[in-house]
Amino acid sequence: MIDAYISDIAAALRSLGVRPGGSLLVHSSLRALGRVPGGAETVVRGLLAALGEDGTLLLPALSYELVRSSNPVFDVRGTPSNVGLIPEHFRLRPGTQRSIHPTHSVCAVGPRAEHLLGAHLEDSTPVGPHSPFRRLRDAGGQILMLGCSLRPNTSMHGVEELVEPHYLFGEPLTYRLTLWDGSVIAKTYRRHGFQGWEQRYDRVGEVLREPHLKEGPVLAAQCHLIEAAALWDAAEAALRRDPLYFVDRVPG
């Protein structure tokens, strides 16, 4: 039964437009997919089957709820992610690599994993020029919103970093980072703020159309597939026209 679900997931993803051999960043909701025997592992195997042996799968391992001003400590080997069951399962899966960033790390497996993840430590912002999100854009990759709508799209923070609208950055913070070899360093980052603002990345649907944005089902979930380079171009243009395009002020 599990093999049938893996095949169904892979077939639906390829029908949606996922490229075999490509690089794919996935934001996900396990619940939205409905009942999935084998849970997160079945979903991961379906994603890998869609990409094939030459493809690279990436999932965010964001830890901003755990690593904050009251606890500015990150261990790339052990700090959990806080963005759902599928990313956390993927983080713990044998062979998965993880980029080094206290709040916005990314996990990956595949032939381009090291290239996409390896330089994230060089950035001093969450989604800077060396981040996997930016490198995915430059590599011609895709972004899959697997049953989670268009809102939780971390790449949009990278677009905002290009424009730097006034709401984006808060106070810098120095973090204690434990690296893969167990060594510890201190590094100061510019953090995202958003105080008093609600993110409205669903408005990407107003500036991006097919073939750069496709929509379709995977099991019980309605999903969106985005061409990363087209997203960055269209969203940056929208932000430069209106720096508040992708946010609403929170009442009160």
N, C-alpha and C positions, 0 to 999 in steps of 0.2 A: 504493500500500500504506500509506503513512504517513497519508494522509487517512482510510483505513478505521480505523486505530488511534485517530486523534483522535476520530472519531465514536463508536467503541466506548467509549473512556474517558468521553466526555461523556455518553453514554447511561447508562452504569453509574452515574456520579455522580448524575445526575438521578433514576435509579431508587432510589438510596440515600437521596435526600432533599435533595441540594444545591439551594438555591433560586436560580433565575435572577434576576439583579439584586441578589443579596445580597452580603455580605462574608464571605469564606472564608479562614481561616488554615490552612495545610497543613503538617503534619509528614510527612516522606516517606522511603521507601526505594525507590530505582530498581531495585535488585536484586530486591526482592520482587515486582515487577510482571512478572518474566520477560523474555523477549526483546522489546524495544520498538524497532522500526526508527526511527531518528532520535533515539533516546535521550531525554535530558532535555527537549529542545525539543518533542518530540512530546507528552510528558506535560504540559508547561506549556500547550501549545495546546489539549490536551484539557480541562484545568482551565478555561481561558478560555472555551472553547466552552460548557461546562456553565453558567458564570455569565452568559454573554451580554454585550452591550456595556455594559449598565448595572451589571454586577457589578464587585466589587473583589477582587482576588486578593492574598493576603499569604503570604509565606514567611519564616521566621526566617532571619536572617543572623548567627547567634551566632558570636562570635569568642573565647570564653573560653579556648580552648586556646592561642591565639596572643598575646592581650593579657592579661598577668598581672603579678604583682608584679615579676618579673624583666624585663618588657618592657611597662610601663604606657603604651603608645603606640597610639593609634587614629586612622586616617584614614578618614573616611566614604566617600571616593572610591576607596580602594584596598585597605583591609584585607580579606582574604578571610574568608569564613565557614568554619566547620569542622564543619558538620552535614550534609554529603552533596553529591552531584553535582547534584541538582535545585535546591536553594537557591542554590548557587554559580553555576550556569548562569543562574538567574533574576536574580541580583544583577547579572550582567554584560550582561544583555539590554537593548537600547536601550529607553529610556522608563521603566525601573524606577526608583522612588524608594526611598530608604533612610532610616530614622530614625537619629538620632544618639545612640548609647550605646556605650561602649567594649566591652562584652561581650555585650549582649543586644539588638542592633539588629534591625530587621525591615524587609524589603523589600516593596513593594507596587506595583501598577499598577491603575488604574481611577478612577472619579469620586470615590471617598471616600478615596483614598490620602493626600492632604495632610492631611485631617482626622484620620485614624487615626495617621499617623506624625509630624505636624509639631511636637508639643509634647514629644516624648520627652526632649529635652535638659533640660527643666525638672525631671525626676526626679533624685533622688539615690540611688535604689536601682534594681536591674535591671528590676523589673516593678511600678513605682509607679503612682500615679493618672493620670499623663499618658502612660503607655506604650500602645503599640498593642494590647497584650493586654487591658488594662482598657477601652480605648475600643471594642474589638471587642465586649466584653460589653455595654457601654452602647448599642451600635448594633444589638443583636439579631443579631449575627453567629454564624457556625458555625465549628467546628474539625474538620478532617479529618485523621485519622491514616491515612495512605495506605501501608498495608503495614508499619507500624513498631510495631504494638501500641499499647497505651494509655500506655506508660511515658514516652516523651520529650515530655511535654506541658508546655511552658514556662509556660502559663497557670497551672498549679498553683503555681508560685513566687509569682505575684501573690496567690493565695488565702492562701498561707502568710504573705505580708507583712501581710495583714489581721490575722492572729492572732499572729504573731511567736513561734512555738515556739522553745525555747531553742537548738535546733540550727541555726537558719536563718542568722544573720548572723555573719560573721567580722570581722576587723579592717578598718577603712576604708583606702582607698588613693586617692592623688591620681594622676589620669591626665592625659596630654597629648593633647588632642583636636584634630585638624585638621578644620575644617568645610568645607562645600561651596565656599565662596569662597576657600579656601586659608588663611584666618586660623587661628591656633592659640590655644587657651585651656587653662587648667588647671582641673580640676574634681575634687572629692573625692566618692567614692561609698561607701556602705555595701555591702560585698560579701556574697554568699551564702557560707556556710561548709560545712556538712554534714560536717565532720570526724568520722569514725567512724560515719557513718550512710549507709544505702543508701536511695535514693528508691524508693518503691513506688506510683507513680501508677497502676499497673494496678488498684489497689483502687477507682478511680473506678467500675469496673464493679459494685462492691458497693453503691454509693450512688445510682447513676443508672440509669434504665431507659427503655425506649421510652415516649413518642416522643422523649425528650431524648437518648437514646443509641441509635444504630442500627448494625447490623453487616451487612456484605455484601461481595461480591467486586467488584474492579476489575481486569480482566485476571487475572493469576495471584495477585494480592494479596488478602488478607483485610483489610478496612478498617473503620474506626469513624468515624461522624459524630456530633458532639456539639454540642448547643445551648449556646453559651458562657455565657449568663446562668444557665441551669439548672445547669451545671457549677459555677460560682462559688458559687451558693447552697447546693447540696448538699455540696460539698467544705468550704465554710466551716463549715456546721453540724456535719459530721463532725469537723473539727479542733477546734472549740470543745468538743465532747464528749470528745475524746481528742487532745491535741496531738501524739501520736506515731502517729496513725492511718496516715499515708502514708509512714512510714519504718520501717526495721528497723535495729537496731544491727549494725554489721559485727563479726563475731567477731574476737577477738584483741586 
